[in-house]
Each structure stands twice: as structure tokens, then as C-alpha cells.
């Protein structure tokens, strides 16, 4: 689950992670009133969507008067903001964050993410604040400092020293401030079961203080039960409606750009299925993991969600029966074809528990657009051929 910048900064405040003052607004009038409340003579009007690159897309603008705050808020609210993370369809801006201006002397990058190879969180930092970290990693990887923190020991002084030395910070007072900042951010990450925290840019002010000028946070969905306050921050308008609907039925669904729908049990098998489809010359239309407790209703819902995509020309059902038996899935497929108008070829590969019984069920059903496959390669090939024939 992701949250907005202003929500991330609310969490930061609980841990004394310094940020500029700001107030969220849902209307133009609220934006102006918020600027008045903050005071000063410079404000930043910031679109609130679950995506990065807002500034390049025109979603972050500087206002030097209350009239400008009104004009910019009116421009940004209701706009469809397109960034490199939203895709060409963009996202509708429904909130703006009015933030006080800041004295920016330098811009850094700081994040805490999970390193799956190291099996522990890492703190990443760079002197190239304000830039896409992907671009920095590609063009100047030597400018990214990575410090792994073993949760068994937590953030220690030597972690902080490795960060500040790597960033080239020599002033003792500034070193202490950044180490304190990084330690607090690590605590935010660990205490809240976050998957990612990113501050880009982390600014150094003229007085040598460090402020989180931006803030992105993503959380482990499986841990939200421990954090009802964070779950309450969920903005369902920012989530894909099909993905949200799928989650309500225990399905993991992510839309893609291809023409072959995929229905698989297990994330690893799903990834392998999509890779095999690509290898055979096709492109997957989605990732869909039905999990280990699939039944006729969940399979039918899976078909329904996949077929909402008008690009889908064939569906590849690839199930390895372990916890869920293959004959149960076969019956689920047959029931699903009665509940949902499946108007594209469905290629079915079932292996594992009760696979022979499942093959008999499908063969005896005699449904014209259900095609049996013997293995993963055969199924992917038949799916690509069936899609090409449509």
C-alpha cells in the first residue's frame, strides 16, 4: 500500500524527522487559506498522487503571492498529471499540499528499502538529490552509497559515519544532524513495516539543517493488520479498480500491456508463465495469482477481471496442483464458463495433484474454446497461436 506525501510527512513528524510545514487542501479556497495560515511570502503548491516525477509533469510549482497560490491550485486541482510513473493515462489530482518555502543550499537523496539479496534493509544515499535515482544508478552508480543495516543490531553509529563520509560531509555539526536524521528514518521504516521510504530531495538549508522536502512511503500489505492507523490512510481512488476488486476476492492482479491473459497459482509460477509467453513470441496481459484456495467463484472472478481488458485475445490457465487440487480447478473453470461469457480461447495446463482426473473432466466437457496443454511450453505456445488467430 502506498500513501501520499503529506501522509508520509505526518508519520515523519511522529519520529522527529524534520520537514517543512505544510497543510493539505481539497479546494482552491482551502489552498489559499492554508497559505495564509502558514505565513511567509513563498509557498509550494504540490499535487498529491501516488507517483514520482510530479515536478517534471507540472504538478509542483512555486507561488510568490496568495494570488499565485490561487492560480496554481486552480491549475493543478483536477488536472490529469502524467509522469514517468503514471503511464500515458496519467492520474487525476484531487488534493494539493501547500508547503512553506525552504532555503535550499544543497539537495541530496535518501531512502530506506529492502535488499532482498542481502536479506536486510539498506539505506541508500546520494549527492544527486532531485534526480531520478534510476538515472543516477545507470549513469553514475558510484554516486550511490548503500549501507546495509542488520535488524538484529539496528542502526549504529558506524552506519551513520559510513553515510556522511560517503556523501562527503565534513562539517561535524552537519554530520551529527544527518546521522540523527537517518537513524530516525530507519526507525520509521522498521516500526511501521514499510517496504520503501524515499526522500528526494533531502535538502540542506543555509543554516546546515536537513529537511525532507519530499516523502514517499510504501507498506507491506500483509502487515497492515498491525497498523490500523496506516491502513486508514489508504486512498482507493489512487488504486487500479481492477486490482482493488481482485484483492477483495483474494486474487493478486496486476494489469500489463499484452494480449494473453494469465491465471496462475503462485507468484513464482506466474512470473515463469509470463516469461515463457514472451519466449514463445507473445506478451502477457496481466499477472494473476489465484492463490492456494481457488474455487469456482474465484476462478470466475479471475476470468471476469481478465476479460475487462479489451486487448485480451486468449487466456492461459497454468495451475500446479498442490494445496489446490487440479480437478477442483477444472470444475472451477467449467463453472466459470457458465458464470462469465468467456469469448476467447482458454488454454489450460494442469499438473500435480489429481491432474489426470482434471484432464478427463475438461475433455468430457466438450467446450469448444477450452484447449488442453501438456506442459508449460506447450500451453504458452498454444496461447500465443490462439491469440494470433483472433
C-alpha positions in Angstrom: 0.0 0.0 0.0 1.3 3.5 -0.9 0.4 6.8 0.8 0.6 10.4 -0.2 3.5 12.8 0.5 1.5 14.7 3.1 0.6 11.5 4.9 4.2 10.3 4.9 5.2 13.6 6.5 2.6 13.1 9.2 4.4 9.9 10.1 7.8 11.5 9.9 6.7 14.1 12.4 6.0 11.4 15.0 9.7 10.4 14.8 11.1 13.9 14.7 12.1 13.6 11.1 12.3 17.3 10.1 10.1 18.5 7.2 8.9 21.9 6.0 5.4 22.9 7.4 2.5 22.2 5.1 -1.3 21.8 5.0 -3.4 19.6 2.7 -6.1 21.2 0.6 -9.0 19.8 -1.4 -10.2 23.0 -3.0 -8.7 26.2 -4.3 -10.1 28.3 -1.4 -8.6 25.9 1.1 -5.2 26.2 -0.6 -5.3 30.0 -0.2 -6.4 29.8 3.4 -3.6 27.3 4.1 -1.0 29.6 2.6 -2.3 32.4 4.9 -2.1 30.1 7.9 1.5 29.1 7.1 2.5 32.7 6.6 5.6 33.9 4.8 5.9 35.1 1.2 6.8 31.9 -0.8 4.8 28.7 -0.9 5.0 25.5 -2.9 1.8 24.0 -4.4 2.2 20.3 -4.8 -0.1 17.8 -6.5 -0.8 14.7 -4.3 -0.8 11.5 -6.4 0.8 8.1 -5.8 3.6 8.7 -8.4 7.0 10.3 -8.7 8.1 12.9 -11.2 5.4 15.3 -10.3 7.6 18.4 -10.8 8.6 17.5 -14.3 4.9 16.9 -15.1 3.8 20.3 -13.9 2.5 19.1 -10.5 4.8 21.1 -8.3 5.0 24.9 -8.6 6.3 27.8 -6.7 4.0 30.7 -5.7 5.2 34.1 -4.6 1.9 35.6 -3.7 -1.5 34.5 -2.5 -2.9 35.3 -5.9 -0.4 32.9 -7.4 -1.3 30.2 -4.9 -4.9 30.6 -6.1 -4.0 30.4 -9.7 -1.6 27.5 -9.4 -4.0 25.5 -7.1 -6.8 26.1 -9.7 -4.4 24.8 -12.5 -3.3 21.7 -10.6 -6.5 20.5 -8.9 -8.5 18.5 -11.4 -5.6 18.1 -13.9 -4.6 14.7 -15.2 -1.0 14.6 -14.2 1.2 12.4 -16.4 4.7 11.4 -15.2 7.1 8.6 -16.0 5.5 6.6 -13.2 1.8 7.1 -14.0 1.9 5.8 -17.6 0.4 7.8 -20.5 -3.1 7.7 -18.9 -1.9 9.9 -16.0 -3.6 10.4 -12.7 -6.3 12.8 -11.6 -5.2 15.3 -9.0 -7.7 15.6 -6.2 -5.6 17.2 -3.5 -2.8 19.7 -3.3 -0.3 20.2 -0.4 0.5 23.8 0.4 4.0 23.9 1.9 6.2 26.8 3.1 9.2 27.8 1.1 12.6 26.5 2.1 16.1 27.9 2.0 17.8 25.3 -0.2 21.6 25.2 -0.2 22.0 21.6 -1.4 19.9 18.6 -2.5 20.6 15.0 -1.5 18.8 11.7 -1.9 18.0 9.4 1.0 15.9 6.2 1.1 15.4 3.0 3.1 14.4 -0.1 1.1 14.6 -3.8 1.5 17.6 -5.5 -0.2 16.3 -9.0 -0.9 19.8 -10.3 -1.8 21.3 -9.1 1.5 18.0 -10.0 3.3 18.0 -6.8 5.3 17.1 -3.1 4.9 19.6 -0.8 3.2 19.9 2.9 3.5 20.7 4.4 0.1 22.0 8.0 -0.2 23.4 10.1 -3.0 24.6 13.6 -3.6 22.4 13.7 -6.7 19.2 14.8 -5.0 16.3 15.9 -7.1 17.2 13.4 -9.9 15.6 10.1 -10.7 17.6 7.5 -8.7 17.3 5.1 -11.7 19.1 7.6 -13.9 21.8 8.1 -11.3 22.2 4.3 -10.9 22.5 3.9 -14.7 24.9 6.8 -15.5 26.8 7.4 -12.3 26.4 4.4 -10.0 29.5 5.3 -8.0 27.5 8.3 -6.6 25.1 6.0 -4.7 26.0 4.9 -1.2 24.4 1.8 0.2 24.6 0.9 3.8 23.0 -2.4 5.0 21.5 -2.4 8.5 21.1 -5.8 10.2 17.7 -5.6 12.1 19.2 -7.7 14.9 21.5 -4.8 15.8 19.7 -1.8 14.4 21.1 1.5 13.2 24.5 2.1 14.8 27.0 5.0 14.8 29.2 3.3 12.2 26.3 3.1 9.8 25.8 6.9 10.1 29.5 7.6 9.7 29.6 5.5 6.5 26.8 7.6 5.1 28.2 11.0 5.9 31.7 10.1 4.8 30.3 8.6 1.6 28.3 11.9 0.9 31.4 13.9 1.5 30.0 15.8 4.5 32.9 17.1 6.6 31.3 19.6 9.0 31.0 17.9 12.4 27.6 19.6 13.2 26.1 18.6 9.8 27.4 15.1 10.2 25.6 14.7 13.5 22.4 16.2 12.1 22.3 13.8 9.1 23.2 10.8 11.2 20.3 11.6 13.6 18.0 12.1 10.6 19.0 8.8 9.0 18.5 6.9 12.3 15.1 8.4 12.8 14.1 7.4 9.2 15.3 3.9 9.8 13.1 3.7 12.9 10.1 4.9 10.8 10.8 2.1 8.3 11.1 -0.7 10.9 8.4 0.4 13.3 5.7 0.7 10.5 6.5 -2.4 8.4 7.4 -0.2 5.5 8.7 -1.6 2.2 10.1 1.6 1.0 10.8 5.2 2.2 12.2 7.7 -0.3 13.1 11.3 0.3 14.1 13.1 -3.0 15.2 15.6 -2.4 16.5 15.7 1.1 17.7 19.3 1.4 20.4 21.0 3.4 19.4 24.6 4.3 21.6 27.6 4.6 21.9 27.0 8.3 23.1 23.4 7.8 19.8 21.7 8.8 18.4 18.8 6.9 14.7 18.7 5.8 12.6 16.1 4.0 11.3 18.2 1.1 9.5 15.2 -0.3 8.4 11.9 1.1 7.2 8.6 -0.4 6.2 5.5 1.6 5.0 2.1 0.7 4.0 -0.6 3.1 3.8 -4.4 3.3 0.1 -5.1 2.8 0.3 -8.3 4.9 1.3 -6.2 7.9 -1.4 -3.6 7.8 -3.4 -5.5 10.4 -0.8 -4.3 12.9 -1.2 -0.7 11.8 -4.8 0.3 11.5 -3.8 4.0 11.6 -1.8 3.5 8.4 -4.4 1.4 6.8 -6.8 4.2 7.4 -4.6 6.4 5.1 -5.5 4.2 2.1 -6.7 6.3 -0.8 -8.6 3.8 -3.0 -9.1 6.5 -5.7 -5.4 6.1 -6.4 -5.5 2.4 -6.9 -6.4 0.5 -10.0 -10.1 -0.5 -9.7 -9.5 -4.0 -11.1 -6.6 -4.6 -8.8 -8.7 -3.5 -5.9 -11.6 -5.7 -6.9 -9.3 -8.7 -7.3 -7.8 -8.2 -3.8 -11.3 -8.4 -2.3 -11.6 -11.9 -3.7 -8.1 -13.0 -2.5 -6.6 -12.6 -6.0 -3.3 -10.8 -6.8 -3.8 -9.0 -10.1 -1.6 -6.5 -12.0 -2.6 -5.3 -15.4 0.0 -5.3 -18.2 0.1 -4.3 -21.8 -0.1 -7.6 -23.7 -2.8 -9.8 -25.3 -2.6 -13.1 -23.4 -4.4 -13.2 -20.0 -2.7 -15.3 -17.4 -4.4 -17.2 -14.5 -1.8 -19.0 -12.3 -1.4 -20.2 -8.7 1.8 -19.0 -7.1 3.8 -15.8 -7.8 6.9 -17.7 -8.9 4.9 -19.8 -11.4 3.1 -16.7 -12.6 6.4 -15.0 -13.4 7.7 -18.1 -15.1 4.5 -18.3 -17.1 4.8 -14.7 -18.3 8.5 -15.3 -19.2 7.6 -18.4 -21.2 4.8 -16.5 -23.1 7.4 -13.8 -24.0 9.8 -16.5 -25.1 7.2 -18.0 -27.4 6.6 -14.6 -29.0 3.6 -13.4 -27.1 3.0 -10.7 -24.4 1.1 -11.2 -21.1 -1.9 -9.0 -20.5 -1.7 -9.4 -16.7 -0.2 -11.1 -13.6 -2.9 -13.0 -11.8 -2.2 -15.3 -8.9 -5.4 -17.1 -7.7 -3.6 -18.5 -4.6 -3.9 -21.8 -3.0 -7.6 -21.8 -2.1 -9.2 -21.2 -5.5 -12.7 -22.3 -6.2 -15.3 -21.8 -8.9 -16.2 -18.3 -7.7 -12.7 -17.0 -7.5 -11.8 -18.6 -10.9 -14.9 -17.0 -12.4 -14.0 -13.6 -10.9 -10.5 -14.1 -12.3 -11.9 -14.6 -15.8 -14.2 -11.6 -15.4 -11.4 -9.3 -14.4 -9.1 -10.5 -17.2 -11.8 -10.1 -19.8 -12.4 -6.5 -18.8 -9.2 -5.8 -20.8 -10.3 -5.5 -24.4 -6.8 -6.3 -25.6 -7.1 -9.9 -24.3 -7.2 -12.4 -27.2 -6.6 -15.6 -25.2 -6.3 -16.8 -21.6 -3.6 -19.2 -20.4 -4.6 -21.1 -17.2 -1.5 -22.6 -15.7 -2.1 -24.4 -12.4 0.2 -26.7 -10.4 -1.9 -28.6 -8.0 -0.6 -28.9 -4.5 -2.8 -27.3 -1.9 -5.4 -26.8 -4.5 -6.3 -29.9 -6.5 -6.4 -29.9 -10.3 -9.8 -31.5 -10.5 -11.2 -28.7 -8.3 -9.7 -26.1 -10.7 -11.0 -28.0 -13.7 -14.5 -27.9 -12.3 -14.0 -24.2 -11.4 -13.1 -23.5 -15.0 -16.3 -25.2 -16.2 -18.4 -23.4 -13.7 -16.7 -20.1 -14.6 -17.6 -20.5 -18.2 -21.3 -20.7 -17.1 -21.0 -17.6 -14.9 -18.9 -15.5 -17.3 -19.1 -15.1 -21.0 -15.6 -16.3 -21.9 -15.4 -15.4 -25.6 -11.7 -16.0 -26.2 -9.8 -19.3 -26.3 -8.8 -20.7 -22.9 -5.6 -22.8 -22.9 -5.4 -25.0 -19.7 -2.4 -26.7 -18.3 -3.0 -28.5 -15.1 -0.3 -30.6 -13.3 0.2 -32.0 -9.9 -2.5 -33.4 -7.5 -5.3 -35.1 -9.4 -4.1 -33.8 -12.8 -5.3 -37.0 -14.7 -8.8 -36.6 -13.2 -8.8 -32.9 -14.2 -7.9 -33.8 -17.8 -10.8 -36.2 -18.0 -13.2 -33.5 -16.7 -12.1 -31.0 -19.3 -12.1 -33.4 -22.2 -15.5 -34.8 -21.4 -16.9 -31.2 -21.0 -16.6 -30.7 -24.8 -16.3 -26.9 -24.5 -15.0 -25.7 -27.9 -12.9 -22.8 -26.7 -11.2 -24.7 -23.9 -7.9 -26.2 -25.1 -5.8 -28.6 -23.1 -2.0 -28.3 -22.9 0.5 -30.9 -21.8 3.1 -28.7 -20.2 4.2 -25.1 -19.7 5.9 -24.7 -23.0 3.0 -26.4 -24.9 0.5 -24.2 -23.1 2.4 -21.0 -23.8 2.8 -21.9 -27.5 -0.9 -22.7 -27.9 -1.9 -19.4 -26.1 0.4 -17.4 -28.5 -1.0 -19.2 -31.5 -4.6 -18.8 -30.3 -4.1 -15.1 -29.7 -2.6 -14.6 -33.1 -5.5 -16.3 -34.8 -8.1 -13.9 -33.3 
